[in-house]
Amino acid sequence: MTVTIKPTKEEVSDWIENFVPKIDLFFVEENTLAMFEEYLSEVLVVPRKEFFEHSTYNQIQLVNSYMYWNISDKVKYVIVAQPDWISKIPEQRKREILFNQYKVGRGLVFPLSLFPFSRSLPEVYIFEEKGDKLLIIQNKMWNELPFQVKESAIQEYAQLWDNWICCEVPEQTPIHIKKYANKFSTVSGSNCLSATLFAITGQDWILDEWVHPDTFLNGLERASFSLINDKIQRGDVITWVNNDGIIQHAAYHIDNNYFFNKNGQTIFNPWKIIHWDQLNEEWGHYKTKVYRKRL
């Protein structure tokens, strides 16, 4: 049986506080940067390569909010600015650099339809492209919006990442998993691999880690899980791998084709109980590998 979950008031407040970073990043091409030369005395201009190799700018919250993986290859520089910088430049220039963020694929671009109280939104941040109205989010303008507007918008936006429909928690679910099943995170980075390692180890703190494939495989080995060639059983781990053998997803089999699963690394992806049919629909184009605890 399916159920619909909702984040708590405290979780929504945390999303509002933390999803929009405290520092503004503007991703620009070389010709765009030249247009803003006279307004750059209060910012850092970081070359692309240096930016993406910089430990400060690779914090998981920045990665998720600005959606680094989606940034155009045409971007050559990143303007790192305090939140009030954008308000100091002329309106026409402001609109040019804001719309450019949409064009290069940066995150923090919300459909205007998510905002039921659009009259309270500053028009300079609103754009129309291909018939769709968009709102470019920056720290200062976000903080100045009424709480009710942010509360409604962030919940609608969250459901663009992951729906709030899941399966009831099976009775035989291990106690440590029941604590988090069908719940939301407030920490960026927690992904399918950390959720699966948590399920087999019972270590709560692992849930908040951003686990990569090799670390995950090391964790399986240390928990005495081995690759098998057999039908999946209760307590098994199933992975989905691409043609190069790299893990793309993983989940923990509770029993009877119900899994403990997390679909992404954002705060908007809850830890959910889902059925094999849904997993297969989303990940079935990859090859599966099954791991079982050695006796």
N, C-alpha and C positions, 0 to 999 in steps of 0.2 A: 504494500500500500504506500502511495506517495503522500508526502506532507510538504507544506510550504513553511519555510523558516524566515525569520526576520532578524536583523541585527538589533541589539539592545540600544537604548538611548545613549548609554555611555560609549558604545562602540561607534555609533554615528557621530557623536561629538568628537571622538578621537580621530575619525576619518577627516572631519572638517578641519581640525587643527593641524593635521600632519600631511594630508595628501598633497596640498600645494606647497612646494618647498619654500624655505625662508629666503632663498636667493633666486633671482631671475636669471634664466639662461636664454639667450637668443642665438639660434643657429643660422649662420649667414654664408652666402656665397661671396666670392671675392669682390664682385662688382657691387653687391649690396653693401658690403663693409665700406667701400670707398664713398658711398653716398652719405655715410654717417660720420665721416672723419672729424668734423668739427664738434661732434657731441661725445667723443670718446675719452675725454680727459678724466672722467670719474669712474671708469670701468676697467676691467681686464679684458684684453683681446687675446684669446688662447688659440693657437693653431690646432687644427683638428687632431692630428696625431698625438700631440702633447696632451690635449684634453682627454682623449679616450684612454690614455695610459696613466692619467693622474689619479692617485689614490683618493684624493679629496672628492673628485667629481665622479668617482665610480661607486659611491655609496648606493646601496640597493634602492633606497627611496627615490633618489634622483633618477636612477636608471628607469624605474617603473613609471614615475610621474611624467617624465619627459619622453618616455618610450624611445630610448636610444636605438633600439634595434630597427626602428622604422625611419631613421634619419637618412635623407637623401645623400648619395655619394657626392653630389655637387657642393655640399656644405664644406667650406674650407676653414672657417673660423667659428669660435663660440664667444659671444659677448657675455661676460659674467658681470652682473650688475646688482647693486642694491635695489630693493623694491621701489624706491622713489625715483629712480633714474628715468623710467619710461614716462613719468608724469612731467618731466622737465623739458622734454623735447617737443618741437612744434607738432601740432595735431596731424598734419599731412605726413610728416616723417614717422610719427607714431603709428599711424594706420598702415604705412608701407611695411614697417618692420614686423608689426603684429600679423598682417596677412601673410607675410613671407614665412612665418612659423607654420602656418597651415600648409603652405605650398611645399615646404621641405619635409613634411611628415612628422613634425614634433608633436608630442602629447600635450595634454591640457587644452585640448580643443573640444568643446562640448557642443552638441546639437542645441540650438536655442530652444527647441521643443521641450527640453528637460526643465526649463524654467517657467513655472506657471505664472510668475509675477514679473514678466519681462519689462514692465514699465520702470522697475527699480534698477535696471541694468544700464551701465554707461554705454551710450551708442558708439563711442569710438572703438569699443572692443567687439562690436557686432559686424559680421560680414555675411554676404550672400554669395554663394558659389554653386553653380549648376542647380539652381532652384532650392538649395538648402541654406538655411540661416544658421550661422555658427557663432559661438562666443569663444574668444581667445582668453584663456584664464592666466592672470598674473597675480603675484602675491598680494600687492597692495589693493587692487580692485576687488579680489576675493575677500580679503579681510573686511572691506568696507560694505559688503553686501549684508542685508538683514539675515539674522540667523535662520529664520524660517525659510528663506530662499535657498540658502546653502543646504539646509537639512533636506529639503525636498529634492534638490538637484543631485546631491551626492548619492542619495539612495537610488534614484533613477539611473544615474551613471553607472553605479555598481552593477546593476542588472544587465548592462551592455556587456560586461565581462563574464558574468556567470549567473544563470537563473537561480532562483531560491527554492527550486523544487528538488526534493530528494526522497529517499526511501526511509521508512521508519527504521529505527535502530533495532536490529534483530536481538532477541532475548539472549542468544549465546555470545553476543559481542563481549570481548574481554573488558573488564572494568576500566582499565586505563584508557581504552579507546572510547568507551561510552562518555567519558568526561568531556571529550572534544567533538564527538560525532555530531554533525549538523550544526556546527557553531562557526562563528566568524573569527578571523584573526585581526589584530590591530598592528601587527608587525609585518613589514614588507620583507620578502625573501623566502618565507616558508613556501616550499614547493612540494610536488608529488613525491620526490625522492626523500625529503626530510620526513614527510608524513608516513611514508612506508617504513623507513628506518625506526621512527618512533613506535610504529605498530608492533614491530618485532622485538624491540629492546625495552619498551616501557619507559624510556628516558624522556621526560617531558620537555627538557630544554632543547632537544634536537628538533622539536617542532618549529622553532623559530629560526633555524639555520637555513641558509641558501646552499643546498647540497648539490654538488656536480657529479656526473656519472662515475668517474673513477673513485671518488670518495664513497659513493653509494655502493659500488661493487666491493670495496674494501670492507665496508660495514656489513654487507651480507656475509662475506667470508668469516669475519670475526664473530658473527652471530651463528656460525655453523650452518649457513645455508649454501646449498650446492645446486648447480644446474641439473635439471632432470628431464627426461623424455617420457612424460606420463600425463594423464589427465589431471587437471587441477583439483586439489583437495583443500580442506579446511586448514588455514594457517599458512598457505603458500603465498609466495610473492610472484606476481606476474609483471613482466616488463614488455614494452613495445620498442623495437629497435629498427633503425633505418638500414639502408643497403650497406652502409659502412660499419654496421654493428654497434652504432652509438645509441645509447638509450634515450628515447624521446619521452617516455612516460612510464610510470610504475604505480602499482596499487596493491593493497593487501587484501587477500581473500578471507573474509570472515567465515562464511559458510553458505551453501545453497545459492551460489552465484551472486552474493552480496559482498560489496567491497568497501573498504575505507579508502577514500580518494580525495585528492586536491588537484584541481585542474590548472593551476598556474601559481605564479610567485607574488601576486599582488594581494593587498589587504581585502580586495573584493572577491577573492576566490575562497569560499568556505571549505572547511573539512566536511565532506559529505559522505553519506552512505548511498551508494548507487548500485544499480544492477548491471550484470555483465552485458546485457543488451545495449545499454547506453554506452558503456566503455567500448564495446566492439564497433558501435556506430561512429564514435569519435576517433578511434585509434586503429580500427581494423585494417587500414591500408598499410600498416607496419607489421613486421614479423613479430610474433610473440615468443618469449622465453620464460620458462617457469623455474622458480627456485624453491627448494624445500629444505626445512631444517633437518640436519642429519641426526639420527638417533644415537 
